[in-house]
Amino acid sequence: MSGDKRAKEIFYRASQKDGFEEDIVAFRKKHKIPKEGFFNKSKKMDWKSTSRQEYEDDANKLLKKYSIPFPLRRLLYSYINYSADVEHNYPLHEFACDFDDPRFDGTRMSVERLWKESGTKYTRLLIHDSASLEDVKDFLDTHWPRMEQDLRGRGKDKKPLVYATSDKRKRKKELVIKFYKMTREQLGLKKGEYKNKGIADRLKDYGFHISEDNVKQIISRYRRSKK
């Protein structure tokens, strides 16, 4: 599922929770927004509300109450202001991550502060100024299983990680091919260690328990497909 579709699905599920519509109506009333929202953006031009800060603070409370990730706040704003049918041009595929400038730590411009206030669960990724895009991708490839377990495992509403069987097989195959293309040195193999065993061991870091024979079969099919 694409990032856009996942973002919309997350917001849709939140909007179906008990009390959501009632809270939206109460929000509109407090901030002097028409009961059904503005008909269009031009109608909003004459809107005189409470302060923008109060609007955003109240919206953050809704984000937290209904477990809506902070990066999807603009979807909530649109829903509040114009109803569920509003068209938007927000980059929803980027909802899973955000960038925070360390210079804004402790200020109202701090993205991390906003994520915290909205109740969004998150983890930090610190990137050194000498890192390349490939360095970051390699780091995520290696450490994502642990990071994901940490993210999904927090709080009373934690859910087990569940993957569709077809997705698991595809991911396992991709990892086997990736490590097959690496050198023995890159895999950290010692003298006398078989590469297939090294690949199988690396896949354990990603939650896959695979035999050396299975690794051999996947590599064999991959090599035949390239002929």
C-alpha positions as CSV (number, residue, x, y, z in Angstrom):
1,M,0.0,0.0,0.0
2,S,1.4,3.4,-1.0
3,G,2.2,6.1,1.5
4,D,-0.8,8.2,0.3
5,K,-3.2,5.4,0.7
6,R,-1.9,4.4,4.1
7,A,-2.2,8.0,5.3
8,K,-5.8,8.2,4.2
9,E,-6.6,4.9,5.7
10,I,-5.1,5.9,9.1
11,F,-7.1,9.1,9.0
12,Y,-10.3,7.4,7.9
13,R,-10.1,4.9,10.7
14,A,-9.6,7.7,13.2
15,S,-12.7,9.5,11.8
16,Q,-14.8,6.4,12.4
17,K,-14.1,6.2,16.1
18,D,-16.9,7.0,18.6
19,G,-17.1,10.6,19.5
20,F,-15.0,11.9,16.6
21,E,-17.8,13.7,14.8
22,E,-19.1,15.2,18.1
23,D,-15.6,16.6,18.8
24,I,-15.4,18.1,15.4
25,V,-18.7,19.8,15.8
26,A,-17.6,21.2,19.2
27,F,-14.3,22.3,17.8
28,R,-16.1,24.2,15.0
29,K,-18.4,25.9,17.4
30,K,-15.6,27.0,19.7
31,H,-13.6,28.4,16.8
32,K,-16.6,30.0,15.0
33,I,-16.5,27.7,12.0
34,P,-19.9,26.9,10.4
35,K,-21.4,23.7,11.7
36,E,-20.8,21.8,8.4
37,G,-17.5,23.6,7.7
38,F,-16.8,26.2,5.1
39,F,-18.3,25.6,1.6
40,N,-15.0,26.4,0.0
41,K,-11.7,28.2,0.6
42,S,-13.0,31.6,-0.5
43,K,-15.7,31.4,2.2
44,K,-13.0,31.0,4.7
45,M,-11.3,34.3,3.9
46,D,-13.6,36.3,6.2
47,W,-13.3,33.9,9.0
48,K,-12.5,35.5,12.4
49,S,-11.6,32.8,14.9
50,T,-9.7,32.5,18.2
51,S,-6.0,32.7,18.0
52,R,-4.1,30.4,15.6
53,Q,-2.2,29.0,18.5
54,E,-5.4,28.1,20.3
55,Y,-6.7,26.5,17.1
56,E,-3.5,24.4,16.8
57,D,-3.4,23.5,20.5
58,D,-7.0,22.2,20.3
59,A,-6.3,20.3,17.1
60,N,-3.3,18.7,18.8
61,K,-5.6,17.4,21.5
62,L,-7.7,15.7,18.8
63,L,-4.6,14.2,17.2
64,K,-3.6,12.7,20.5
65,K,-7.2,11.6,21.5
66,Y,-7.7,9.7,18.2
67,S,-4.1,8.5,17.6
68,I,-3.6,10.5,14.4
69,P,0.1,11.0,13.5
70,F,1.2,14.6,13.8
71,P,2.3,14.8,10.1
72,L,-1.4,14.2,9.1
73,R,-2.5,17.3,11.0
74,R,-3.3,19.1,7.8
75,L,-5.8,16.4,6.9
76,L,-7.5,17.1,10.2
77,Y,-7.4,20.8,9.5
78,S,-9.1,20.2,6.2
79,Y,-11.7,18.0,7.7
80,I,-12.5,20.6,10.4
81,N,-12.6,23.5,8.0
82,Y,-14.2,22.1,4.9
83,S,-15.6,18.6,5.7
84,A,-14.4,15.2,4.6
85,D,-14.8,16.0,0.9
86,V,-12.1,18.7,0.6
87,E,-9.4,18.2,-2.0
88,H,-5.9,18.7,-0.8
89,N,-2.4,18.7,-2.2
90,Y,-0.4,17.7,0.9
91,P,2.5,15.2,0.4
92,L,0.8,12.4,2.3
93,H,3.4,9.9,1.2
94,E,5.8,11.7,3.5
95,F,3.6,11.3,6.6
96,A,5.7,8.6,8.2
97,C,8.8,10.9,8.8
98,D,9.7,14.5,9.4
99,F,12.8,16.6,9.7
100,D,13.7,18.5,12.8
101,D,16.4,21.2,12.9
102,P,18.4,20.9,16.2
103,R,18.6,24.7,16.3
104,F,14.9,24.8,17.1
105,D,15.2,22.5,20.2
106,G,13.2,23.9,23.1
107,T,11.3,26.4,20.9
108,R,7.8,26.3,19.4
109,M,9.3,25.6,16.0
110,S,10.7,22.2,17.3
111,V,9.0,19.4,15.3
112,E,9.8,16.9,18.0
113,R,8.0,19.0,20.6
114,L,4.9,19.1,18.3
115,W,5.0,15.3,17.8
116,K,5.2,14.9,21.6
117,E,2.4,17.2,22.3
118,S,0.2,15.4,19.8
119,G,0.9,12.0,21.3
120,T,2.5,10.7,18.2
121,K,4.8,7.7,18.9
122,Y,8.2,8.0,17.3
123,T,11.8,7.1,17.4
124,R,14.9,9.3,16.6
125,L,17.4,8.8,13.8
126,L,20.6,10.9,14.2
127,I,22.5,11.5,11.0
128,H,26.1,12.6,10.9
129,D,26.9,15.5,8.6
130,S,29.3,13.2,6.6
131,A,26.7,10.6,5.9
132,S,25.5,9.9,2.3
133,L,22.0,8.8,1.2
134,E,23.4,5.3,0.8
135,D,24.8,5.3,4.3
136,V,21.4,6.1,5.7
137,K,19.6,3.5,3.5
138,D,22.1,0.8,4.6
139,F,21.6,1.8,8.3
140,L,17.8,1.5,8.0
141,D,18.1,-1.8,6.1
142,T,20.1,-3.2,9.0
143,H,18.3,-1.7,12.0
144,W,14.7,-1.3,10.8
145,P,13.5,-4.6,12.4
146,R,14.6,-3.4,15.9
147,M,13.4,0.1,15.3
148,E,10.0,-1.2,14.1
149,Q,9.6,-3.5,17.1
150,D,10.4,-0.6,19.4
151,L,7.8,1.6,17.7
152,R,5.1,-1.0,17.6
153,G,5.8,-2.3,21.0
154,R,5.1,0.9,23.0
155,G,2.1,1.6,25.1
156,K,-1.0,-0.3,26.2
157,D,-2.3,-0.5,22.6
158,K,0.7,-2.2,21.2
159,K,0.0,-4.6,18.3
160,P,2.0,-7.5,17.1
161,L,3.8,-7.2,13.8
162,V,1.8,-9.0,11.2
163,Y,2.8,-9.3,7.6
164,A,0.9,-10.9,4.7
165,T,2.6,-14.1,3.7
166,S,3.3,-12.9,0.1
167,D,4.9,-9.7,1.5
168,K,7.1,-11.8,3.8
169,R,8.3,-14.0,1.0
170,K,9.0,-11.1,-1.3
171,R,11.0,-9.3,1.5
172,K,12.9,-12.5,2.3
173,K,13.8,-13.0,-1.4
174,E,14.9,-9.3,-1.7
175,L,17.2,-9.6,1.3
176,V,18.8,-12.9,0.1
177,I,19.6,-11.3,-3.3
178,K,20.9,-8.2,-1.6
179,F,23.3,-10.1,0.6
180,Y,24.2,-12.5,-2.3
181,K,25.5,-9.5,-4.2
182,M,27.7,-8.4,-1.3
183,T,31.3,-9.6,-0.9
184,R,32.5,-12.0,1.8
185,E,34.2,-9.1,3.5
186,Q,31.0,-7.0,3.5
187,L,29.2,-9.9,5.0
188,G,31.8,-10.2,7.7
189,L,32.6,-13.8,6.9
190,K,35.6,-15.5,8.4
191,K,37.9,-17.9,6.5
192,G,36.1,-21.2,6.0
193,E,32.6,-19.8,6.5
194,Y,30.1,-20.5,3.7
195,K,28.4,-17.5,2.1
196,N,25.0,-19.2,2.2
197,K,25.3,-19.6,6.0
198,G,26.4,-16.0,6.3
199,I,23.3,-14.9,4.4
200,A,21.0,-17.0,6.5
201,D,22.6,-15.6,9.6
202,R,22.1,-12.0,8.4
203,L,18.4,-12.6,7.7
204,K,17.9,-13.5,11.4
205,D,18.5,-9.8,12.1
206,Y,15.4,-9.1,10.0
207,G,13.2,-11.7,11.8
208,F,13.6,-14.4,9.1
209,H,14.7,-17.9,10.0
210,I,15.9,-19.5,6.7
211,S,18.0,-22.6,6.0
212,E,21.1,-22.6,3.9
213,D,19.3,-24.8,1.4
214,N,16.6,-22.3,1.1
215,V,19.1,-19.5,0.5
216,K,20.7,-21.7,-2.2
217,Q,17.4,-22.2,-3.9
218,I,16.5,-18.5,-4.0
219,I,20.0,-17.6,-5.4
220,S,19.8,-20.4,-8.0
221,R,16.4,-19.2,-9.2
222,Y,17.7,-15.6,-9.3
223,R,20.8,-16.6,-11.4
224,R,18.6,-18.6,-13.9
225,S,16.4,-15.5,-14.3
226,K,19.4,-13.5,-15.3
227,K,20.5,-15.8,-18.1
